């Protein structure tokens, strides 16, 4: 679907997420690291996906994350 705006946005997907209170300190520490490194959260997320799960997801690790809620 083409955009009817006079500019091309830098990203094609815009997202929001929520962070559980127990993970807030880790999330803020990650944000600071990414800020210093000049890496966006989207770039980091995609890089982690490529390294950890692309082509062969570790279903046991993902289940552990899910059930640790």
C-alpha positions in Angstrom: 0.0 0.0 0.0 1.7 3.2 -1.1 1.9 6.1 1.4 0.5 9.4 0.4 3.1 11.6 2.1 5.7 13.9 0.6 8.6 12.0 2.2 9.8 8.4 2.5 9.9 7.3 6.1 13.2 5.8 7.3 11.4 2.6 8.5 8.5 0.7 7.0 7.2 -0.8 10.1 6.4 1.0 13.3 5.8 -1.0 16.5 5.2 -0.6 20.2 5.9 -3.1 23.0 5.4 -3.4 26.7 8.0 -4.4 29.2 7.1 -6.3 32.4 8.1 -4.6 35.6 10.4 -7.4 36.5 12.3 -6.8 33.2 12.4 -3.0 33.4 15.9 -2.6 34.8 17.4 -4.9 32.1 15.4 -3.2 29.4 16.7 0.3 30.5 20.3 -1.1 30.6 19.9 -2.5 27.1 18.5 0.9 25.9 21.5 2.7 27.2 23.9 0.2 25.6 22.1 0.6 22.2 22.1 4.4 22.6 25.8 4.5 23.2 26.4 2.1 20.3 24.1 4.0 17.9 21.9 0.9 17.2 18.1 1.1 17.1 15.9 -1.4 19.0 14.6 -2.7 15.7 18.1 -3.4 14.3 19.0 -5.2 17.6 15.9 -7.3 17.6 16.5 -8.4 14.0 20.1 -9.2 14.7 19.2 -11.3 17.7 16.6 -13.1 15.6 19.1 -13.9 12.9 21.6 -15.1 15.4 19.3 -17.1 17.7 16.3 -18.3 15.7 16.4 -17.8 12.0 16.1 -21.1 10.1 16.1 -23.2 13.3 14.2 -21.8 16.2 15.1 -23.2 19.6 11.6 -24.0 20.7 12.7 -25.2 24.2 14.3 -21.8 24.9 11.2 -20.0 23.6 8.9 -22.1 25.7 11.1 -21.3 28.8 10.7 -17.6 28.1 6.9 -18.1 27.7 6.5 -20.1 30.9 8.7 -17.9 33.0 6.1 -15.1 32.9 
